[in-house]
Amino acid sequence: MKKFLLSTLSIALMATCLSGCGGGDSAQAQSTPSTLATKDLSAFVNTYWYVPTDYLLAYSFNSAMSPKTAAVNDQTIWHFTSTNGGFLLGCSFASTNNGASWTPSTIVGSVTANNSVSIGFYGASLTVGSGQLTTSSGQPVFLMQMSTGNGSSGLTHWAYMLPISSGDAAWSNLPGTSGVSVPTATAAGC
């Protein structure tokens, strides 16, 4: 009988928590189709984003090296070319060798109504970045984390991604590179 009462009490507590724990109706409201609003991202079409100097630090891993981890500069450029229903589409270009070479990837990302971000970078391998769309000094910025690689090598990086345009000094001299411009870094396309 004691076991039955404890089991019944546990089920009752779980049912109560599902309907009222952690913010009331939030779990129920999120599953209602009328609340699945998409983020209007049309202002992001044909914009470029980069990693400012303070956020270049990343760590690479290589099982064949000693030590296995090393600090590197990771400059990444995003170019969003279109949006649709809360999705961002475009190209990404990354360099961890001071801009000597660039690795292109196709961007397929999403931004939810609450500004959560998930971006897939599709190239030689899949990289997934997650983060938050926020603001700094009145402009949108992405706070992102990513990891990529396989069992023997990889890269982990977090950074603020800031918008950049041809009027910015960094446009013609990207941080973490030897004087590489955005047009040079993105010339190969993806």
SVG drawing of the C-alpha trace seen along z (x, -y; Angstrom):
<svg xmlns="http://www.w3.org/2000/svg" viewBox="-3 -54 58 56">
<polyline fill="none" stroke="black" stroke-width="0.4" points="0.0,0.0 2.9,-2.4 4.5,-1.7 1.1,-2.4 0.7,-5.7 4.3,-6.8 3.8,-5.9 0.4,-7.8 2.0,-10.8 4.9,-10.8 2.5,-10.8 0.5,-13.6 3.6,-15.7 4.8,-15.2 1.4,-16.1 1.3,-19.2 4.8,-20.2 4.1,-19.7 1.2,-22.1 2.7,-24.6 6.5,-24.3 9.1,-26.5 7.0,-29.4 3.4,-28.4 1.9,-27.9 5.2,-28.3 5.5,-24.6 1.9,-24.5 2.0,-27.9 5.1,-26.9 3.3,-23.9 0.4,-26.1 0.7,-26.8 -0.5,-30.4 2.6,-31.2 5.1,-29.8 5.9,-33.3 8.9,-33.5 11.6,-36.2 11.6,-38.8 15.2,-38.6 14.9,-40.6 17.2,-43.4 20.0,-40.8 20.0,-40.2 23.3,-41.2 25.0,-41.9 28.5,-40.8 29.6,-39.8 33.1,-39.4 35.0,-38.5 36.5,-41.6 40.0,-41.4 38.9,-40.7 37.2,-37.5 39.7,-35.9 41.0,-33.3 40.0,-29.8 41.6,-26.4 42.5,-23.7 42.9,-20.1 45.2,-17.6 45.8,-14.1 49.0,-13.8 50.6,-16.9 52.2,-17.6 50.7,-19.4 47.4,-18.3 45.7,-21.7 46.9,-25.1 45.6,-28.6 44.8,-30.0 43.2,-33.1 39.9,-32.2 38.6,-35.0 35.3,-34.2 33.2,-36.2 29.5,-35.6 27.6,-36.9 23.8,-36.4 22.3,-36.3 18.6,-35.5 16.2,-34.8 12.9,-32.9 10.6,-32.2 13.2,-32.7 16.0,-31.1 19.3,-32.8 21.0,-31.5 24.4,-32.5 28.2,-31.8 30.8,-31.6 34.6,-32.0 37.0,-31.0 40.7,-31.3 43.0,-30.1 46.2,-30.9 46.2,-34.7 44.2,-34.9 46.6,-32.9 43.7,-30.6 40.0,-30.6 37.6,-27.7 34.1,-28.4 30.9,-26.9 27.2,-27.3 25.2,-28.8 21.7,-27.4 20.7,-28.9 17.7,-29.7 16.7,-32.4 13.7,-31.8 11.3,-34.4 13.2,-34.6 16.5,-35.2 18.1,-31.8 20.4,-31.0 21.5,-27.8 23.6,-27.8 24.8,-24.8 28.0,-25.5 28.1,-22.9 31.4,-22.4 34.1,-19.7 32.5,-18.8 29.5,-20.0 30.0,-22.6 27.2,-23.6 27.1,-26.9 24.6,-28.0 24.1,-31.3 21.9,-34.3 21.0,-37.3 21.4,-40.3 22.3,-44.0 25.4,-46.1 25.5,-49.9 22.1,-49.7 23.2,-47.3 22.5,-43.6 25.3,-41.2 25.5,-37.4 27.0,-35.8 28.0,-32.4 29.7,-29.1 30.9,-26.4 32.9,-23.2 33.9,-21.3 36.1,-18.4 36.4,-14.6 38.0,-12.4 41.6,-13.3 41.4,-17.1 39.0,-20.0 38.4,-23.6 36.3,-25.2 35.5,-28.9 33.2,-31.4 32.8,-35.0 30.7,-38.0 30.0,-38.4 29.6,-42.0 28.2,-43.6 30.8,-45.0 30.5,-47.2 32.8,-48.8 32.9,-52.0 34.5,-50.2 38.4,-50.1 38.3,-46.3 36.7,-45.9 40.1,-46.3 42.2,-44.9 40.5,-42.1 41.6,-41.5 43.7,-38.3 44.9,-38.5 47.9,-39.9 46.0,-42.8 43.3,-40.7 40.1,-42.5 36.5,-41.1 36.3,-41.0 39.5,-39.0 38.4,-36.6 35.1,-36.0 36.2,-35.9 36.0,-32.2 32.3,-32.1 30.7,-28.9"/>
</svg>
